[in-house]
Amino acid sequence: MARHYETAGYLVVDRNWQVRGGELDLVLTRDDEIIFCEVKTRSSDRFGHGAEAVDHRKQRFLRRTAMSWLDSHDLRGKLRFDVATVVGPRIEVIEAAF
């Protein structure tokens, strides 16, 4: 997934960043934006789209974890939360998903 973003001109700042009680899959930057990307990998869409797993509760959790990341890094910019789904070879990125 990181390679997908790098090909599009993003810089990967962190992968699988962890803090007590939370994890961010990818943290990226491009221009004046900081992007937090939640990656959902599935073997098929048989039981629903991976993005459906990022409900309001998960979004709140990701926002809190992102604030912890920002507190521990010297980066500032516009924030964006993406959700990326990987199903086999197919990648779909929902930019500014929430």
N, C-alpha and C positions, 0 to 999 in steps of 0.2 A: 504494500500500500504506500509506503514511504516513497518508493521509486516512482509511483504514479504522480505524486505531488512534485517530486524533484524534476521530473520531465516537464512539468507545467511551470517550472520556474520558482518553486517554493524552496526555502531552506528548512531542513529538518533540524529543530533545536533540541528536541527530546523525544525519546521513545520509551514507552512503558514507565513513565515517571510515577513513582509511588510516594505516598505520604500516609501516615496512619489513617486507615479507613478509606483510602481512595487511590485510584490510579487513572492516569491519562494515557491513552494509547499513543497519540501523536501530538506534538506541539510543533507548529510550523510558523514561519514568518514569510511575508512577501510585501515589499514596499512598507507601508506603515501599519500593516495588519498583523495581529497575532491570532493564529488559528488553532483551535483545540479540536481534534478530530477523534470521534469515537468510532472504532472499527468493529463491525459485526460480520463474522465469517460464518457461512452456512454451507452445508453440503447440497442443499436444495431449498426451494421456496415452498416446499410441500406443507410446512406448518406455519406459513406466513413470511412476510418480508422482514429481513433483519432489522430494518429501521423501526419497525413496530415495537421492538424491545426497548427503544429509547423513549419511554413514557415520561410524564411530568415528574415523577419521583426521580427517575434516572437523570433527567435534565437538571433538576435542583442539585443533585449530588455532583454532577459534572461541573456546574457553576461554582459550587463551594470548593471543589478540588482545584479548579482553575485559579480561584482567588488565592489559594495556598501556594500554587506554582508562581503566580505573579509576586507574591510577598517574598519569595525566596530567589527571585531573579531580577536583574536590572534591565528589564525591557518594558517599554511602554508603547502603546499604539491602540488602534481600534481592535476590538475583540470580535471574533467570529467563531461560532460552534458549528462544525460540519459533522455529518454522519455518513460514513462510508460502509457500503455493504459489498461483501465479496461472496459470490456464489459460483463455485468452480472457477473458470477463467474470467467470468464477468465481474466487472467492477462498476459500481454506481456510487457517485458522490453527491450528496445533497448538501450544497453550500448554504450556509446561514440557516441551518435546519431549525434552530430555535434561538 
